[in-house]
Amino acid sequence: MAELVLIANAGDGTVSALTLHRDNPRLELLTTSSVGQGCSTFAVDTERDLVYAAFKGDPAGIATMRLDRATGALTEISRREVPASMTYLSLDASGTVLLGASYGGGWGATWPIGDDGRLGDPVSQIEYPNLHCVVARDGRAYFVSLGADLIAQFDLAGDGTLTPLEPATVAQTEGCGPRHLVFDGADGYLITEYSGEVIRHSVGADGTLTRAEVVNIVDPSAGLKHSRFGADPRAEHLIWGADVHPAGRWLLASERSASTLATVSRDGGRLGEVVAFASTREQPRGFAVTADGAYVIAVGERATDAELHEVGADGTLTSLGTTPIGQGANWVRIVR
């Protein structure tokens, strides 16, 4: 049994395709496709084998590409310019609407997707400072604003129209730096960049989020301090939370200054304690977990290889080796 893994290398402007082998677990590089300067976030339509990848430059844009599952190669279909580079891209469940968040531009948008995979003109645009994430779930859209310490929540129509829910936003602790949001069942988990916390949110029947428990995911032995907007976390030895993903009965979260992955226990969705810390590639901005929660693929912005970890029954992570990829890797997705 093998699975296809896509990794964006921002430093090279490329996407690497790898195979995750389950027998004698390992990663194998298949091919690398050129996308464009600063290629980072991307979304995958697994039904139509389409990949939507953001790139920087003047102008910045989003490329639509056809994925060849056999070789991992990406073939460009079209490009669309955007006013500022995208930090996060995701698709609605139908694959007919692309959602994007721009950190530098301070705006989020939705684009309809045609039968040929090409993006149409934007349907809705919202503005919040330093948007870092957008996720669609059950006909709703959630935009995470690091600059305003909040999650903005919307109804998402089939044509991409956004209508604010009531309440329109869910406040987070001032200065925590909310960053990435992921849903699993009836719960949403938010990781913060400056305070290094994971915050569970319960999802109501109307789609609104309610804050629940908070767990710190920073290795105490690292001696890191609370960060702030505009600070240099490497120079000042500050907390630098990045990404979060469920892994079966566990929740995993990355912190870049200490280059760690934290394993948090879960009971019925509710967060428990951190049970383990594992070292991984330097400055791990992104990682991915297999659907069964058995394996983790992590990359580092200051590394040129991807690391495969196995998740133990007790939540500990064991490294199974590394595989060369590209420069500045920061986004990982497993194609299911």
C-alpha positions in Angstrom: 0.0 0.0 0.0 1.4 3.4 -1.0 0.1 7.0 -0.7 1.0 10.1 -2.6 2.4 13.1 -0.7 2.8 16.6 -2.1 5.2 19.1 -0.5 5.6 22.8 -1.5 9.2 24.1 -1.5 8.9 27.9 -1.2 12.6 28.5 -1.6 12.6 26.7 -5.0 9.1 27.6 -6.2 8.4 23.9 -6.7 6.2 21.1 -5.5 7.8 17.7 -4.7 5.7 14.5 -5.1 6.7 11.5 -2.9 5.3 8.1 -2.3 4.7 7.0 1.3 5.3 3.2 1.4 3.6 1.3 4.2 5.6 -1.9 3.8 9.0 -1.1 5.2 7.7 2.5 5.9 9.6 5.1 4.0 9.3 8.1 1.7 10.4 7.9 -1.9 10.8 11.0 -4.1 8.9 10.7 -7.4 9.3 14.0 -9.2 9.4 17.8 -8.7 7.3 20.3 -10.6 8.0 24.0 -11.0 5.1 26.3 -9.9 6.5 29.7 -9.3 8.4 32.0 -6.9 7.5 31.4 -3.3 5.1 28.6 -3.9 3.7 27.6 -0.6 0.0 26.9 0.2 -2.0 24.7 -2.1 -5.3 22.8 -2.1 -6.0 19.5 -3.7 -9.3 18.4 -5.4 -8.9 14.6 -5.1 -12.1 13.9 -7.1 -10.8 15.7 -10.2 -7.0 15.5 -9.5 -6.6 19.3 -9.6 -4.1 21.3 -7.5 -4.5 25.0 -6.7 -1.2 26.5 -5.7 -0.3 30.0 -4.7 2.8 31.8 -5.8 4.4 35.1 -5.0 6.0 37.7 -7.3 4.7 40.7 -9.2 2.0 39.8 -9.8 1.2 37.1 -7.2 -1.3 34.5 -8.3 -2.9 31.1 -8.1 -2.0 28.3 -10.5 -4.5 25.6 -11.5 -2.6 22.3 -12.3 -3.5 18.8 -13.3 -2.1 16.1 -11.0 -0.9 12.8 -12.6 -1.2 10.4 -9.7 1.1 7.8 -11.3 4.1 10.1 -11.6 3.2 12.9 -9.2 3.8 15.5 -12.0 1.8 18.7 -12.1 0.8 20.2 -15.5 -0.4 23.8 -15.5 -3.9 24.5 -16.8 -4.2 28.2 -16.0 -3.1 31.1 -13.8 -5.0 33.8 -12.1 -3.5 37.0 -10.7 -4.4 38.2 -7.1 -3.7 41.6 -5.4 -1.4 40.1 -2.8 0.1 36.6 -2.2 -2.0 34.0 -0.6 -1.1 32.5 2.8 -3.7 29.7 2.9 -5.9 28.0 0.3 -8.7 25.5 0.8 -11.7 24.1 -1.1 -15.3 23.6 -0.1 -16.6 20.1 0.0 -18.0 20.2 -3.5 -14.7 21.3 -5.0 -16.5 24.2 -6.8 -15.3 27.1 -4.6 -11.8 28.0 -3.7 -11.2 30.0 -0.5 -8.1 32.0 0.2 -6.5 34.1 2.9 -3.8 36.7 2.4 -1.7 37.6 5.4 0.1 40.5 3.8 -2.9 41.8 2.0 -5.3 41.5 5.0 -8.1 40.1 3.0 -9.8 36.8 2.2 -11.8 35.8 -0.9 -13.8 33.1 -2.6 -13.5 32.1 -6.3 -15.9 29.9 -8.3 -14.3 27.0 -10.1 -15.4 26.1 -13.6 -15.8 22.6 -15.0 -12.3 22.9 -16.5 -10.8 23.8 -13.1 -10.2 27.4 -14.0 -11.0 30.1 -11.4 -13.6 32.7 -12.1 -13.8 36.2 -10.8 -13.9 36.5 -7.0 -17.4 36.3 -5.5 -16.9 37.6 -2.0 -14.0 39.4 -0.3 -13.6 40.1 3.4 -11.0 42.1 5.3 -9.3 41.4 8.6 -5.6 42.1 9.5 -3.1 39.4 8.9 -5.4 36.6 7.8 -3.5 33.3 8.2 -6.0 30.6 7.5 -9.4 29.8 6.0 -11.2 26.5 6.3 -14.6 25.4 4.8 -16.8 23.0 6.7 -20.5 21.9 6.3 -21.5 25.0 4.3 -19.6 27.4 6.5 -16.2 29.2 6.2 -13.9 30.2 9.0 -11.1 32.8 8.5 -8.4 33.1 11.2 -7.0 36.6 11.8 -3.7 36.7 13.5 -3.6 40.5 13.6 -7.1 40.9 15.2 -6.9 37.8 17.5 -10.2 36.3 16.2 -11.9 33.7 14.0 -14.5 35.2 11.6 -17.3 32.8 10.8 -19.6 32.8 7.7 -22.3 30.9 5.9 -20.8 29.8 2.6 -23.2 29.5 -0.3 -22.7 27.2 -3.2 -21.7 30.1 -5.4 -19.1 31.3 -2.9 -21.1 34.1 -1.3 -20.1 34.7 2.3 -22.7 35.8 4.9 -21.6 36.5 8.5 -22.9 34.2 11.2 -24.2 35.5 14.5 -21.9 36.3 16.2 -19.7 37.2 13.2 -16.4 36.6 15.1 -15.0 34.5 18.0 -12.5 36.4 20.1 -9.2 34.9 21.1 -6.8 36.0 23.9 -5.3 39.3 23.0 -1.8 38.9 21.6 -1.9 35.1 21.3 -1.6 35.2 17.5 -4.2 32.7 16.2 -2.8 31.0 13.2 -4.1 27.7 11.8 -7.5 26.0 12.4 -8.4 22.4 11.7 -11.7 20.5 12.3 -12.2 17.0 13.4 -15.8 15.8 14.1 -17.7 18.3 16.3 -14.5 20.1 17.3 -12.2 22.8 15.8 -8.6 23.1 17.0 -6.8 26.4 16.7 -3.0 26.8 17.2 -1.6 30.2 18.2 1.8 31.5 17.0 2.8 33.8 19.8 1.6 31.9 22.9 2.1 28.4 21.6 -1.3 27.0 22.6 -3.9 24.8 21.1 -7.5 25.9 21.8 -10.4 23.6 21.2 -13.7 25.1 19.9 -16.9 23.2 19.9 -19.0 23.5 16.8 -22.7 24.4 17.3 -25.6 23.2 15.2 -25.7 26.6 13.5 -22.0 26.4 12.7 -20.8 28.9 15.3 -17.7 28.2 17.4 -17.4 28.3 21.2 -14.0 28.4 22.9 -13.3 25.5 25.2 -10.1 24.3 26.9 -6.6 25.5 26.1 -3.4 23.5 26.2 0.2 24.8 25.9 2.3 22.9 23.3 5.7 24.4 23.9 8.5 22.2 25.2 9.3 23.7 28.7 12.9 22.6 28.4 13.3 25.0 25.4 13.0 28.1 27.6 11.0 30.1 25.1 9.2 33.3 25.9 5.8 34.6 24.7 6.2 36.3 21.2 4.6 39.4 19.7 3.8 40.9 16.3 7.0 42.1 14.5 9.4 40.2 16.7 12.2 37.9 15.4 11.5 34.6 17.2 14.9 33.2 16.3 16.9 36.2 17.5 14.9 36.6 20.7 14.3 32.9 21.5 10.5 33.3 21.3 7.6 30.9 20.9 6.7 30.3 17.2 3.7 28.0 16.9 2.8 26.9 13.4 0.6 23.9 12.4 -1.9 21.5 14.0 -3.5 18.2 12.8 -5.5 15.4 14.4 -3.9 11.9 14.6 -6.5 9.5 15.9 -6.8 9.8 19.6 -4.0 12.4 19.6 -3.6 16.0 18.4 -0.2 17.0 17.0 1.2 20.6 16.9 4.4 22.1 15.6 6.6 24.8 17.2 9.4 26.3 15.0 11.9 27.8 17.4 12.6 24.5 19.2 11.7 22.5 16.0 9.3 20.2 17.9 6.1 18.3 17.4 3.9 18.0 20.5 1.5 15.2 21.1 -1.7 16.1 23.0 -4.1 13.5 24.3 -7.8 13.7 23.4 -10.8 12.1 25.0 -14.0 12.4 23.0 -12.5 15.4 21.3 -11.7 17.2 24.6 -8.0 18.0 24.9 -5.9 16.5 27.7 -2.2 16.9 28.5 0.9 16.9 26.3 2.2 13.4 26.5 5.4 13.7 24.3 7.6 16.1 22.4 9.6 15.0 19.3 12.4 16.7 17.5 11.9 17.1 13.7 13.2 19.1 10.7 14.4 22.6 11.6 11.7 25.2 11.7 8.7 23.0 11.0 6.1 25.3 9.5 3.9 22.5 8.1 3.3 18.8 8.5 0.6 16.2 7.6 -0.8 13.1 9.2 -2.1 10.0 7.4 -5.9 9.3 7.7 -5.4 6.5 10.2 -3.1 8.6 12.4 -0.3 6.2 12.0 2.3 8.3 10.3 3.5 12.0 10.2 5.4 13.7 7.4 7.1 16.9 8.6 9.2 19.4 6.8 11.3 22.4 7.9 11.7 25.9 6.4 15.5 25.6 7.2 15.8 22.0 6.0 16.0 20.3 2.6 14.4 17.0 3.5 11.1 15.5 4.7 11.0 13.4 7.8 8.7 10.4 8.3 7.6 9.7 11.9 5.6 6.8 13.2 3.0 7.5 15.9 3.2 5.0 18.7 0.4 3.6 20.8 1.4 6.0 23.6 1.6 9.0 21.4 5.4 9.2 21.1 6.8 9.8 17.6 9.6 7.7 16.2 11.6 8.9 13.2 11.8 6.5 10.3 14.2 8.5 8.3 14.4 11.5 5.9 14.1 12.0 2.1 15.6 14.9 0.2 13.1 17.5 -1.2 13.6 21.2 -1.9 14.5 24.5 -0.3 12.2 26.2 2.3 9.6 23.5 2.4 6.5 24.6 4.3 3.3 22.9 3.2 2.5 19.1 3.1 -0.7 17.4 1.9 -1.4 13.6 1.6 -3.5 12.9 -1.5 -6.3 10.5 -0.5 
